[in-house]
Amino acid sequence: MWFRNPFPHFHKDADFQIACDQYTDRRNRPNGGFTFVRSNVRTLQFYRFWYHARHSFPGMHDQDVLNKIKFDPFLDAIGLKVRFLDTAYFGGFCEPARNLNWACTMHANCCVGLGHKIHDLNVVLGDWKHYMSLPADSRGSASLTWRAPQRCRYVSGVDFRSCSEFCLFF
């Protein structure tokens, strides 16, 4: 879900920028739900490499293949600059943006089942509508955050009900 202009938060020097499930550094697990790519020779070479790499990892999803090749020396050899997008601006259900004043996007990652994703994205949309209905001068001081995830609670062994640091509610 796209809330506000993300362009000011892109890295000026990067060729390939991608969302991630949790934000730390290049060890991040890529999440193809939001990607910004500069069209140039490096990214064309990269996409060809990524496409052909699928043969080395049969049966794997494109994100998983990317996770396998993100440290390949070929990327350094072509000079590709890869950056992960900070979840403070490009959040998801694994790690939602904690501050609605900064949030640009929300992705339904870490969620199994289309019905669960739709439900929780509708909750996010309701939260955003509530936030936008506040007077503009009070939004900046508002300590509002997301009520989601709700149905997207158990993914890869993560119990979102016990994650007090980012499962905050209105």
TASUL-V824865 format. One record per backbone hydrogen bond with DSSP energy under -1.0 kcal/mol. CO is the residue of the C=O (numbers start at 1). NH is the residue of the N-H. E is the energy in kcal/mol with one decimal. If there is no record, write none. Layout:
<<CO & NH & E> <CO & NH & E>>
This chain:
<<1 & 106 & -2.1> <6 & 9 & -2.4> <7 & 10 & -1.5> <15 & 38 & -2.8> <16 & 83 & -2.4> <17 & 36 & -3.1> <18 & 85 & -2.5> <19 & 31 & -2.9> <25 & 28 & -2.3> <29 & 21 & -1.4> <31 & 34 & -1.2> <34 & 19 & -2.5> <36 & 17 & -2.9> <40 & 44 & -2.1> <41 & 45 & -2.4> <42 & 46 & -2.5> <43 & 47 & -2.7> <44 & 48 & -2.0> <45 & 49 & -2.4> <46 & 50 & -3.2> <47 & 51 & -2.6> <48 & 52 & -2.4> <49 & 53 & -1.9> <52 & 55 & -1.5> <53 & 56 & -1.4> <57 & 60 & -1.8> <61 & 65 & -2.3> <62 & 66 & -2.4> <63 & 67 & -2.2> <64 & 68 & -1.6> <65 & 69 & -2.0> <66 & 70 & -1.3> <69 & 72 & -2.2> <72 & 75 & -1.5> <73 & 77 & -2.5> <74 & 78 & -2.0> <75 & 80 & -2.1> <81 & 15 & -2.2> <81 & 16 & -2.1> <83 & 18 & -1.8> <86 & 89 & -1.8> <86 & 90 & -2.6> <89 & 104 & -3.0> <89 & 105 & -2.0> <91 & 107 & -1.6> <99 & 102 & -2.0> <99 & 103 & -1.4> <104 & 3 & -3.9> <104 & 4 & -1.1> <105 & 91 & -1.3> <107 & 93 & -1.5> <107 & 109 & -1.2> <113 & 117 & -2.2> <114 & 118 & -2.8> <115 & 119 & -2.3> <116 & 120 & -2.6> <117 & 121 & -2.6> <118 & 122 & -2.1> <119 & 123 & -1.7> <120 & 124 & -2.2> <121 & 125 & -2.6> <122 & 126 & -2.2> <123 & 127 & -2.4> <124 & 128 & -2.7> <125 & 129 & -2.5> <126 & 130 & -2.3> <127 & 131 & -2.6> <128 & 132 & -2.9> <129 & 133 & -1.4> <131 & 134 & -1.1> <135 & 138 & -2.0> <151 & 153 & -1.6> <153 & 160 & -2.4> <155 & 158 & -2.6> <158 & 155 & -1.3> <159 & 162 & -1.7> <160 & 163 & -1.0> <162 & 164 & -1.4> <163 & 166 & -1.5> <163 & 167 & -1.5>>
